[in-house]
Amino acid sequence: MFPETKNGYTYEDCKATADWLLAQTDVRPKVGIVCGSGLGGLADMLKNQVAFNYKDIPNFPQSTVHGHAGRLVFGTLKGRPCVCMQGRFHLYEGYSIQKITLPIRIFKLLGVETVMLTNAAGGLNQDFKVGDIMIIKDHLNMPGFAGNNPLSGPNDERFGVRFPCMSDAYDRELQQMAMDVGQELGYGDFLKEGVYCVLGGPSFETVAESRMLHKLGADAVGMSTAPEVIVARHCGMRVFALSLITNQVVMEYDSAEKANHEEVLQTGKERAEQLERLVSTMVTKIDQKLAFSIVV
């Protein structure tokens, strides 16, 4: 286990982990996938798999959340070499924000060029229904407002610049591709786009908090993804992200509805096949010049 400094892990630490993984498999991934709660089935689509339990990977955190298998899977998706995180890490598990984004830096050093992330999220947009898939076009990083940003601390130029731009965090070409593929697959009724807001969790939002986030322009709210996106863009990787709307956020005080994690997992199970088809079809459509990495 490498020592964690006050501001995370060094470039050399990350490279040592990446080199260890590359020595264990012949797969050289260009696509990195991060799977959200209940969406780990994406990893099962990979052919010629080489899988590692997180606990066996030097320097890697361990996933503690039900619905996150805790495996890093290498393989091919539609012939493209990929690496897939079957389970991610969160602030509410007690990890530092540098540690929960460590795998994204390792992805970069594995050769990943495009990252795809999925998550389960609550719907704030009143036009959204449970089971909708939201293409993320932007985010609100609430922990970052309080100074909890994964890029805090000394910057290593080998990863990226000190002040990276985030106005183009989510690749617009990949967003349009997803919309086009969704229409081709007949997903038009439940494929949306919107702004994702990340909170620290693990408690779900109060009614007042939900109303505030809605007024700020958020369409969905969750407990992940934005920190990973920031690090991926800092490292120069392309980013595409999806939210599966697993519950309607409670916005009225007289509502009898209550958010719960079991509902999140059940919705993920029911919509998983369509989400997997959307992702795998996108991979086949990507121009041969584009390397594609998916983070789930």
C-alpha positions in Angstrom: 0.0 0.0 0.0 1.4 3.4 -1.0 1.4 6.2 1.6 -1.4 8.7 1.1 -0.1 12.3 1.3 -2.3 15.1 2.6 -3.3 15.9 -1.0 -3.7 12.4 -2.3 -1.3 10.1 -4.2 1.7 11.1 -6.3 2.1 10.5 -10.0 4.7 7.8 -9.2 2.2 6.1 -6.9 -0.5 6.0 -9.6 2.0 4.8 -12.2 3.1 2.0 -10.0 -0.5 0.8 -9.7 -1.1 1.2 -13.5 2.1 -0.7 -14.3 1.1 -3.5 -11.9 -2.2 -3.9 -13.7 -0.7 -3.7 -17.2 1.7 -6.5 -16.2 -1.3 -8.7 -15.3 -3.2 -8.4 -18.6 -2.6 -8.0 -22.3 -5.6 -5.6 -22.6 -4.6 -2.0 -23.4 -7.9 -0.1 -22.7 -8.8 3.0 -24.6 -12.3 3.1 -23.0 -12.9 3.4 -19.2 -16.3 2.6 -17.7 -17.5 3.4 -14.2 -20.7 1.6 -13.1 -23.2 3.2 -10.7 -25.5 1.5 -8.2 -27.2 -1.6 -9.6 -25.5 -1.0 -13.1 -22.5 -3.3 -12.8 -24.0 -5.5 -15.5 -22.2 -3.4 -18.0 -18.9 -5.0 -17.0 -20.5 -8.5 -17.7 -20.8 -7.5 -21.4 -17.0 -7.5 -21.7 -15.5 -10.4 -23.6 -12.2 -12.2 -22.7 -12.4 -10.8 -19.2 -9.5 -10.4 -16.8 -10.9 -9.3 -13.5 -9.3 -8.0 -10.3 -10.9 -7.6 -6.9 -10.3 -4.1 -5.6 -8.7 -5.5 -2.4 -6.0 -7.2 -4.5 -5.0 -4.0 -6.4 -2.1 -2.1 -4.9 -3.3 1.3 -3.6 -7.0 0.8 -4.5 -9.8 1.7 -2.1 -12.5 -0.9 -1.4 -16.2 -0.4 -2.3 -18.5 -0.8 0.8 -21.9 -0.1 -0.8 -24.5 -2.7 -1.6 -24.9 -2.9 -5.4 -21.2 -2.2 -6.0 -19.3 -5.5 -6.7 -15.8 -4.0 -6.2 -14.1 -5.4 -9.2 -11.9 -3.9 -12.0 -12.6 -5.8 -15.2 -10.5 -5.7 -18.4 -11.9 -7.0 -21.7 -13.3 -6.0 -25.1 -16.7 -4.5 -25.8 -17.7 -4.8 -29.5 -14.0 -5.4 -30.2 -12.8 -2.3 -28.4 -10.4 -2.8 -25.4 -12.0 -1.5 -22.2 -11.6 -1.4 -18.5 -14.6 -1.2 -16.3 -15.0 -0.3 -12.6 -17.8 -2.6 -11.3 -18.5 -0.3 -8.3 -17.1 3.1 -7.4 -16.2 5.1 -4.3 -18.0 7.9 -2.5 -17.3 10.7 0.0 -19.8 9.2 2.4 -17.8 6.0 2.7 -15.2 8.1 4.6 -12.6 8.3 1.8 -10.9 11.6 0.8 -12.0 13.1 -2.4 -8.5 12.4 -3.8 -8.9 8.7 -3.0 -12.3 8.3 -4.6 -10.9 9.8 -7.8 -7.6 7.8 -7.8 -8.9 5.2 -10.2 -9.5 7.9 -12.9 -5.8 8.9 -12.7 -4.9 5.3 -13.0 -7.2 5.0 -16.0 -5.2 7.8 -17.7 -1.9 6.0 -17.1 -3.4 2.7 -18.4 -3.9 4.5 -21.7 -7.6 5.3 -21.5 -8.7 8.3 -23.7 -12.5 8.4 -23.2 -14.4 7.8 -19.9 -18.0 6.9 -19.6 -19.7 7.1 -16.3 -23.1 5.9 -15.1 -25.0 6.7 -11.9 -28.3 6.3 -10.1 -29.9 9.6 -9.4 -33.1 11.2 -8.0 -35.2 13.2 -10.4 -35.7 16.8 -9.6 -37.1 17.8 -13.0 -40.8 17.3 -12.7 -41.0 16.1 -16.3 -38.7 13.1 -15.5 -40.1 9.7 -14.6 -38.6 6.8 -12.7 -36.7 4.8 -15.3 -35.7 7.7 -17.5 -32.1 7.8 -18.7 -30.6 11.3 -18.4 -27.6 12.3 -20.6 -25.6 14.6 -18.3 -24.8 17.9 -20.1 -23.4 19.7 -17.0 -23.1 19.5 -13.3 -23.3 21.4 -10.0 -20.5 20.3 -7.7 -21.8 21.3 -4.3 -18.9 19.8 -2.3 -16.6 21.8 -4.5 -18.4 25.0 -3.4 -17.1 24.2 0.1 -13.5 23.7 -1.1 -13.7 19.9 -1.4 -12.3 19.6 -4.9 -10.2 16.6 -6.1 -7.7 19.0 -7.6 -7.0 20.8 -4.3 -3.3 20.7 -3.3 -0.1 20.8 -5.3 -0.7 20.3 -9.1 1.4 17.8 -11.1 1.7 19.0 -14.7 2.1 15.4 -15.8 -1.6 14.9 -15.2 -2.9 18.3 -16.3 -2.9 22.1 -15.9 -3.4 24.0 -12.6 -6.7 25.6 -13.7 -8.5 23.3 -16.0 -11.6 24.5 -18.0 -14.9 22.9 -17.1 -17.3 24.6 -19.4 -16.8 21.7 -21.8 -16.6 19.0 -19.2 -19.1 16.7 -20.9 -18.2 16.0 -24.6 -21.0 17.4 -26.8 -20.2 15.1 -29.7 -20.7 12.1 -27.5 -23.9 13.6 -26.1 -25.3 14.0 -29.6 -24.3 10.5 -30.5 -26.2 9.1 -27.5 -29.3 11.0 -28.5 -29.0 9.7 -32.0 -28.4 6.1 -30.9 -31.3 6.4 -28.4 -33.7 7.4 -31.2 -32.5 4.5 -33.4 -33.1 2.0 -30.5 -36.5 3.4 -29.8 -35.6 5.0 -26.5 -37.0 8.5 -27.3 -39.7 8.3 -24.7 -37.3 7.8 -21.8 -34.0 9.4 -22.9 -33.6 12.9 -21.5 -30.7 15.3 -21.0 -30.0 17.6 -18.1 -27.9 19.0 -15.3 -26.6 16.6 -12.5 -26.0 17.9 -9.0 -23.7 16.0 -6.6 -24.1 16.1 -2.8 -21.9 14.4 -0.2 -24.6 11.9 1.2 -25.2 9.4 2.5 -28.5 10.9 3.8 -31.0 11.8 1.1 -32.1 15.4 0.6 -34.6 17.3 2.7 -37.6 18.9 1.0 -36.0 22.3 1.4 -32.7 21.1 -0.1 -34.5 19.5 -3.0 -36.4 22.7 -3.7 -33.2 24.8 -3.6 -31.4 22.5 -6.0 -34.3 22.6 -8.4 -34.3 26.4 -8.4 -30.5 26.3 -9.0 -31.1 24.5 -12.2 -30.4 20.8 -11.3 -32.5 18.2 -13.1 -31.2 15.2 -11.0 -29.3 14.7 -7.8 -26.8 12.0 -6.6 -23.7 11.3 -4.6 -21.0 10.7 -7.2 -19.7 11.3 -10.7 -18.8 15.1 -10.7 -15.4 14.6 -8.9 -14.5 11.8 -11.3 -15.4 14.0 -14.2 -13.2 16.9 -12.9 -10.2 14.6 -12.6 -10.9 13.0 -16.0 -11.0 16.4 -17.7 -7.9 17.5 -15.8 -6.1 14.5 -17.3 -7.3 15.4 -20.8 -9.8 12.5 -21.3 -13.1 12.8 -23.0 -16.1 12.4 -20.8 -19.6 11.0 -21.3 -22.0 10.4 -18.4 -25.5 9.0 -17.9 -27.9 9.1 -14.9 -30.6 6.5 -14.4 -33.5 8.2 -12.7 -34.3 5.7 -9.9 -36.7 7.8 -7.8 -38.6 11.0 -7.8 -37.1 13.4 -5.3 -39.7 14.5 -2.6 -40.5 18.1 -3.1 -43.7 18.5 -1.0 -44.1 18.3 2.7 -47.4 16.3 2.6 -45.9 13.6 0.3 -45.9 10.1 1.6 -43.0 9.1 -0.6 -39.6 8.3 0.9 -36.3 7.7 -0.9 -34.6 4.4 -0.3 -31.6 2.5 -1.7 -33.6 -0.6 -2.5 -35.7 1.3 -5.0 -32.5 2.5 -6.6 -31.2 -1.0 -7.1 -34.6 -2.3 -8.4 -34.9 0.4 -11.0 -31.3 -0.2 -12.1 -32.2 -3.9 -12.5 -35.3 -3.1 -14.6 -33.6 -0.6 -17.0 -30.2 -2.3 -17.1 -30.7 -4.0 -20.4 -31.6 -0.9 -22.3 -28.8 1.1 -20.7 -26.3 -1.6 -21.7 -27.6 -1.7 -25.2 -27.2 2.1 -25.5 -23.6 2.0 -24.3 -22.5 -0.9 -26.4 -24.2 0.5 -29.5 -22.4 3.8 -28.9 -19.1 2.0 -28.9 -19.7 0.6 -32.4 -20.6 4.1 -33.7 -17.6 5.9 -32.4 -15.3 7.0 -35.2 -12.2 4.8 -35.6 -10.0 7.8 -34.8 -11.6 8.1 -31.4 -10.4 5.9 -28.5 -13.3 5.1 -26.1 -13.1 4.5 -22.4 -16.1 3.9 -20.2 -16.3 4.4 -16.5 -19.4 3.0 -14.9 
